[in-house]
Amino acid sequence: MNELRYLGGGDVLADFIEMLLTLDAELSVQRGGRYLSERAFNSLVMGVEEGGERSIFGPSIAYQDEIPIGLAYLRWHDAALGDARHRSAEVFVYVKQKYRNRGVGTEILNKLKEVSNAFDVVELTSVVSPGARSTKSLLERGSFKGGAIEMVSYSTRP
């Protein structure tokens, strides 16, 4: 597989919006209704434009051969969640359906884990919607554990 490049910010906003719309359309078919609320969509788009104050990495587009094929995002949990989550971050990975089962999701997840280690994050979480089998499978392969709603992975550093 060719190496992935990650780009973020206003320069990739059009690609980011296209990826979100693709994700939303894909999940809407699975669930029989819109996946991303307008508020969630706008929040993600603003995160790209502004970099997001909670962002550790991304939101970024993963490119392969100049083609946008995935989304990557790593952000701190809200401080309102309490001290137990002060070194906890949320992972978001999406790969276009056409590029799945080629190791792309695993590569993106490994990149986010590498970045999280550099920031001394000890807990990674990801919210997984019921029915998102490919996402749950990716996270399980990446050592995440949990149920259908939230999955967690802890740092294995000594």
N, C-alpha and C positions, 0 to 999 in steps of 0.2 A: 504494500500500500504506500502511496506517496505521502510524504509528511504533510500534516495539517498545519495551516497558518490560522492565527486567531486575530481578528481585527474587531475593534469596537468603536464607539463614538458616532458622531454625526455623519462621518464619511460612509458608514455602512448602514445607515438608517433605512434606506429603501430595501436592502437585502434583509434586514432584520424584520421589517414589517411583512415582507413577502413570506419569510419563514414562519412568523406568528400566524399569518392567515392560513398557511398550509397546515400547520399544527391544528388550528381551530377547525378547519374543514375536515381534517382526518378524524378528529375526536368527535365532531358533531355527528358524523355518519355513524360512528360506533355507539353513540349515546342517544341519538335521535333528537338532538338539540344543541344549541350553541355551547361551546366549552368555556371560552374566555368571556367574562363579562366585559362590558365596555370600560368599566373602571380598571379592571385588571389589565386589559389591553393597553389603555392609556398609561398606566403606571409603568408597565414594561418599556413602552416606547420612550417615556420620559427618562427612565433609567439609562437608556442608551444615549440619549441626547446629553444628559447631564453627568453621566458616569455613576450616579447614585451614591449617596453618602454611606450606605451600608455595604457597598460593593467591595469585595476583595479581588475578584476577577470577573470582568465582563459587566454587563451582558455583552457577549462577543459572538461573532459569527465564525464558525469553523469552515475554512475554505480548503478545497483540494483541487489542484489544477485550476485555480481562479473561479471555481464553481462553489457557491454557498451550499453546504450540505448539512450543517448542524448548528445548534445553539449551545452555548456554554455560559453558565452563570454560577458564581459562588458569592454568597453574601452573608454577612453577620446576621444572627438572629436579633430581633428587637430586644433592646435592653429591658423592655417591660416584661419580658418573660422571666426575669429574675437572674440572680447570681449563678444559678445552676447552669445557665446557658451562656455565660459570659465568654466562653471559649468554644462556642458552638456556631456552626455555619450551615446554611442551607445550600444544597446542590441542585442545579437544574440542568438536565441534559436532554436534548432533542436531536434526533437524526432523521432526515427525510427518509421516507419509506424505501425509496429506490436504493439507498446506500446502507441499509441495515444488513446485518449478518455478514459484515466485512471487517469487523473490528473497529469501526469508527467510534461507536458509542463507548467502547472500552478505552480507546485512546483518549477521548475527551474526558472521561471519568478519571483516568489516571493523571491527566494534566491537572484537573481540579484538585485531586488528592495531593499532588506534588506542591501546588501553590498553597494548599491549606497547611501542609507541614511547615512551609517557610514562614507562615503566620502563626505558628504554634496553636493551631486549632486542634482540639482533642476529640470533638464530636462533629460528625457530619450527618445531617438529616436530609430527607427528601420526602416531599408529599407526593404520594402516588394515588391517582384516582382509581377507583374500582374499575376493573376492566382493562387497565393499561398493562397488559401482560408483558409486552416487550420492555417497558420501562422497569417493571418489577424484576424481570429476569436479568436485565443489565445490572441493576443494583445488587441483586443477590450474588451475581458473579463477581461483583466488586466488594464483597464482604459486608454488605448491608444486611441487617436483620430486622424483622418486624412484620407488621400486619399489612393490610391493604391500604391503610391511610398514611402512616408515617413509617419510614424505614430509617435505621440509624447505623452508622459505622464509627468505630472508635479507632483512634490512632494506635498503631502498633509500635511506635517508637519507644525505645527503652527509657 
